[in-house]
Amino acid sequence: MTFNQNPIKFGTDGWRGVIAADFTFERVAIVAPLCAQVLLNNYGTVSNSHTIIVGYDRRFLAEEFAKIAAESLIEAGFDVVFAESYAPTPAFSWAVKSQNALGAIVLTASHNPGKYLGIKVKGAFGGSVSSEITQQIENLLYEMPKFSGKTGILSYFDPWKSYSQELKSKVNIKKIQQAVHNKDLTIFADVMYGAAASGLERLLECPIQEINSNRDPLFGGNPPEPLPCYLTKLLTTVKKFNAEKSSGLSIGLVFDGDGDRIAAVDKQGNFLSSQILLPILMDHLATHKGLKGEIVKTVSGAGLISYLADFYNLPIHETSIGYKYIANRMLNGNVLIGGEESGGIGYGTHIPERDALLSALYLLEAIVESSDDLGEYYLKLQKKVNFFNAYDRIDLPLSSLDIRSKLIKHLETKSFNEIANKTVLKCDKKDGYKYYLTDQSWLLIRFSGTEPTLRLYCESLTLKQVNNILEWVKNWVNSI
């Protein structure tokens, strides 16, 4: 098979493509053994294993694609431990570690629209492999190595059992259960038709109010991404519930398609991104649980994260955007928590992998311990360090890749002295173009690597000022 006209490319976390066009049974059968061979080349001496975990989410034909992957792996001489059911991607990363496997191949397209499917590759350390590893997989596509001819062994496992036990061991699960049973806490969860479905009930062993829990390969017509525009039902449900209930805590939790990203909703029906959740989780781990370690944030992370790190005298490290950079830091340092703006949060005491269900348990534990609603909790943190900035992020479609090139050239060759009537203090080009402005404001301009889209991130004193800065960027784009 030739890959020149329609090449297989691994992005920030795996290979994804449109089902039946880019992502086919034939291609999966070819790619899966190559992934395993690269895992063996890089981690074989560490794990001393030829076993690959194969898992899948709830997307269209995901289990069938997983079976094709498993068959091709066995034919190539690798032993396969195959999931008996769908599960969140972090469950398969945990399975690699708990079973001392060589790695995992997970059939998922995460938060992408329903027409997509993909493969995430997990290394022997229990997290996503680096871009250097995925480049090796791409290189093998054109070499097509011969395998041993030996046939591997197929076995099956429940991906939820050990994973659930591990997560429950990290929180005071009885205290959360008691709050639910006493009706002091009501939990809503929008699983967005994805792989986190049933997850919280499995962990808590008590009923919660789960939304969009049925399997729908079209995800209700929207991408299974935890963004407010896709969460109308949850936002209105939580707000209505609290308007009718005078006491007790409530929380809305949101999980993306494969259960590695999280968002939340407070009792007022306000959407809370990880820019808000990460400070809450930091405080909970540092104060209620007495844990210490490095805080890892990306270049788009909110300023409150840095203020809290200073307040608790915790070291902080900033990376480029992408959880792989956070995971790499976890492998090489004493990390307490690391998170990215898009909802991926992970913990140094777990695996180097973002895990939405573990984050959900920590958030539940945090509000039970504090007796504060998430919105109230966040406001107290802002007051604690006297930092009240607002934040927003938008994606701005561009008319063509040619416009994209012109914008990049402008940013590289010309400098802004002022943005939206605020003086530019400096520009950081670590990942995109981050302009530090007066009044503790900043603007980050990044470009999608695959499509004509401008990603804009901004923080300022008020939401009005944030909107002014973002509007300024729109006007600048239209002027080029």
N, C-alpha and C positions, 0 to 999 in steps of 0.2 A: 504494500500500500504506500502511495506517495503522500507526504505531508506538506509538500511545497506550496500547493495552491491554497490549502486551508489548514495552516499549521496549528499544531497543538501548543498552546502557550500556558504556562503556569503563572498565575498572578500572585497577589500578596498572600493568599492562603488557598492554593490549589488550582486545579484546572476546571474551568466551567464552560459550558457551551449549550446551545439550543438543542433540545432533544430531537433526534432523527435528522438533524442537519449537521451540526458539529459533534454532538455527543451521541455516538451510536454503539450498539453492542460490539461490533467489530473493532472499533477503536478502543473500547474499554478492555476487551480481551487482549489487546496488544499492550496497552499502557500499564495495566495492573502488574504484570510480571516485571516490567522495567522498573517500576517504583520499588518493588520488593528487592530487585537486584541491587539497586542503588542503596537501599537501606542496609542490605547485607554488606556491601562494600564499605559503608561508613560506620555501621554499628555492630557488625557481626562479632567482633572480638570483645565488645563491651557486654552484649546481651548473651552471647554464646547460644543463640537461638535461630531457628529457621521458621519460626511461627509468626504469621501475620493475622492480626485481628481484622475481620471484615464486618463493617456495620453500615447502617443506612438510616435515612430519615423517612418522612411520610410523603415524599414527592411522587409524582407519576412514574411508575415502573421502577422506583428506587430499589425495591427488594429484588426484582428481576435482574437489574443491572449488577447488583451486589452478587447475585448467584453466578453471573457470567464472570465477574472478576475473580470469585473464589475458584471456579473451575479452571480458569487460565493459570492461576497461582499454583494450584495442585499439579497441573500438567507440567509446570516449570520446576517442580520439585520442592515447593514450599508447603509447610503444614499450615492449615487454615483453621482458625477458631471463628465460627460464623454466628452472628447474632440471631437469637430466636425471635427478636422483635425489633421494631424501631427503638431508638433512644437518642438523647441529645449527644452531639459530638463529644462533649467533655467526658461522657461515660465511656466512650471508646478510647480516649486518651488515657483515662484512668485504668482501663482494662490492660493497656500495654504495660503500664507500670506494675499493676498488681499481679499480672501473669508472667512478668519478665519476658515479654514478647519482643520480637525484632522491631515491630512497628504496627501501624494500623492503616488501612485504606477505608475511608468513610465516603459512602455515596451520598452526597448532599450538595446543594447549591446555596446553602445558608439563607441569606435574606433576599436573594435574587427573585425575579418574577417566576411564575409557575412553569413557563416554557423551558426553563433552564434546569440542568442537572450538572453535577460535577464530582470531582474526587478531591478530598483533602487527605494529605499524607502526613502521618504522625510518626515521629521518631521513637527510638527505644527509651528516651528520657521522658516520654509522656506529653509531648507537645508538638506543635507544627514545625516541620523541617524548615531550614533556612532557604533563601533564594539560591544559594550555592548548590544545595542538594537538588532543588527542582531543576536547576540548569543542567545538572548531570543527567536527570531523567530525560529532558528534552534532547540532549546530545545523543543518548542511546537510541532515540527514535530513528536516527539515520545510520546507526551502526548495526542495530538488530542483533544482539548477541545470541549465541546458542546456549541453551540451558542444559542441565545435567542429563535429562532424559529420565531421571528418577521421578516417581510419582509421590506427591505429598499425601498427608493424612488430613481428613476433614473431621472436625468435631464441632459441637454447638455449645453456646453458653447464654445465660440470661444476663444481658448487659446492665440491668437495673440493680441486681442484688448487691454485689460488692460495692458498687458506686453509691448506692443509697446508704449503706452502712458507713461508708467513709464520710459522707457529708453530714450525716446525723451525729457523728462522733465529734464534730467541730463546734457544735452549738448546744445550748441548754434546751434540748428538744422538748423536755417535759414542761418547761415553763411556757413555751409557745403553745403547746397542746392545751395546757390548763387555761390559758387566756382565751383560746378558741372555745373550749368546752364551757367556760363560764360566760361566754358571750361578751367578754371584755375586748375581744379582737375579732373583726370580720375581715376575711381575706378574699379579694377578687383577683383573678388571674386571667389575662388574655394571652392564650398560648398561640394565637394567630394560625390555628389549624396545624401547628408544627409538632416537632419531636419532643417538646417539653410537656405535651398533653399528659395528664395524670401524674406528672412528676411531683408536684407539691403534696397531693393527697397520698402518694406512696411514702413520701418523706415524713409527713406529719401524722399519717394514719388517722386523719379526721377530715370531715368534709370541708371543702372550700367552694366558692362560687366561681367555677371555671367558665370562661367565655370563649367561643369559637374553638371548641375542643374536638369537633368531628374532623375526620380526614377530608380535606378538600384540596386536591392537587392544583386548583386555581387560586387558592388562598383568598376566596371571597372577592376576587377580581383585583386585588392589590398585592404588591410585594409584601412578604412577611417580615417587614422591617419595623422596629419599634420607634415609629415617628408619629407625632400627634395627628397628622392628617389621615392616618389609617386606624385611629383608635377611638373614633366617635362613640361607639357603643360602650366601651369601657369608661370613658370620661363622663358620659351622661349617666351611666349606671351608678358609678361611685358618688357622683354629686347628688343624684336623686336620693340614694340610700341615706346619705348623711343629712340631707334636708329633713328627712322623716324620722331620723334617730337622734336623740338628744345627748346620748353619752356613749362612751366606749371608743376604742380605737378602730380605725379601718384603714385599709391599704389596697391599692391596685398595683399589681405587678404585671409586667409585660415581657414576653420572651420571643425572640426572633425564630425563624424557621427551623434552625437546628439547635436552639437552646444554648448558644454561647454568648448572646448579647442580652442585656437587660435594660429596662426603663421602668418607671413607676408613676403612680398617680397619688396625690395626697387627697385628704378628705374633701377638699374644696373642688376637686376635679381638675387640679392643675397638673400638667404633664411635667415630669421630672426626669431629665436626661442624666447621664452618668456624670455630667459636669456638677450636678447637685448631689447625686448619690455617692460619688467618690469621697467628697469631704465628710459626709455622714458616716460612711464605712470606716474611713480613717479614724474619726473620733471614737467610734464604737470599739474598734480594735485596740486603740491606745488607752482609752479610759475604762470601759467596762471589762475588757479582757486583759488589760495590762501588757499588751504585746508591743514589741519594738522592732525596728528594722527600717530599711530604706523605702522611701516613697518614690515610685517611678511614674512620671507623667509624660505625655507627648507634648510637642511644641504647641498644640492647639488646646492644651489643658487650661482650665480656669485658674484665675489668680488666687482664689481662696485656697486651693490645694497647697500652694507655696506658703501662704500665710499660716495655715494650720501646721504644716511641717515645721516651720520656724517656732511656732508656739509650743509644740510638743518636743522641740529639740530633736527632730528626726531628720536624717540626711535625705536630700532629694536629688533625683537625677532626671534629666530631660532627654527624651529621645525623639527621633523622627516619628511621623504618624504611621501606625501599623503595629498590630500587637506582637508581631514577630520580634520587634526591637525590645519590647518589654520582656517577652519570654527569654530572649537571649541574656538580658540583664539578670533575670531570675536564676538562670543557670550558672551565673558567674558571681553572684553577690548575695548578701543577706537582705532580701527584699521582704518587706511587710505586705505591701499591696502595690499593684500597678494597674493603671487603667487608661483607656482611650476615650475620646469624645463620642465615638459611635456606639458605645455601650459595652465594650469588652473590658471586663475587670477580672483580675486573677490575684492569687495569693501565694506568697512564698512558702506557706505551711502546707500547701496542697500540691498541685502539679503546675508546671509552667504553661498554663493554658487558661484562657478566659472561661469562666464557668458561671452561667446565669443562675442556676438553681442554688449554688452555694451562696452567691451574692444575695439571693432572695431570702435564704435562711438567716444570714447575717442582718439583713434589714429588718426582718421580723423580730429577731432577738434584740436589735437596737431599740425599736419602739416599745417593746414589752419592758425592757430594762429601764427606759427613760420615762415611759408613760406619755411620750410626746408623739403627736402626728408628725409625719415626715416633713411637712411644710414648717411646722413649729420648730422642729429639731434643726432644720437648716437655718432658720432665722436666728436661733440662739447661737449657732456657730458664727454667723456673720457678726453678731453683736460681740461675741467673745474676742474677735480679733479686729473689730471695727473696719470691716471690708464689705462693701455692699454692691459691688459691680454687677451689671446685667450682661447677659451673653446671648448670642444667636449665631446660627450658621445657616447659610443658604447655598444651594447649587444653582448656578446661572448658566443656562444653555447658551452655547455660542452657535452662530449661523454656519460655521465651517471650521475645519482644521486649519485653513489658511488664516482666519482671524486669530485662532489660537497662537499660531506662529508669530504673527505681528505683535500680539500682546506680550509674548515672552521676550521678543526682541526689544520692545519698549522697556520692559522691566529690567532687562540686563544692561541696557545702554544708557538709560536715563534714570534720574532719581527724583523722588517726590520730596519737596521741602515742607509741604503742607498737605494734609488730607482732611477734608471736611472742616476746615478752619482750625485744625489742631496741628501743632508743629510736630514734624517727624524728628524723633530723637536719634533713632538708629534703625537699620534694617538687618535682620538675621536671615541668611539664606540656607540654613541647615536643611529645611524641607519646605520648599516654596519660598515665599517672600513675606516675612513677618515684620511689620512696621510697628515700632514702639512709639506711641504718641504721648502728648501731655495728658495730665489727669489720669494716669495709670491705664489709659486706653491702649488697645492694640488691634491691629488688623492683619490677618493672615490670608494671603492669596495663593492658592494652589491650583494646579491643573490636573484633570483626570488623565491618566496615562493611555487610556483606550478610546476615549470619546471626546467630542468638542464640548467640554463642560468645565466651567470655572467654579472652584469650591472656595467659598468665602467664610471666614470665621472672624468674629469680632467680639470684643469685650469693652465696655465703657461704663461710666458712672450710672447711666440710666438707659432703659430700653429705647427711649426716644433718641438718645445720642447714638446708640448702636444702629438704629434704623437710618439715621442721618449718614453715618459712615458707609453703610452698605449701599444706600442710595447714591452716594458720591461715587462709589466703585462702578455701579451700573452706568452712570452718566459718563464716566471715563471710558468704559468699554465701548459705549455707543459712539464715542468721539474718535476712536481709532479706525 
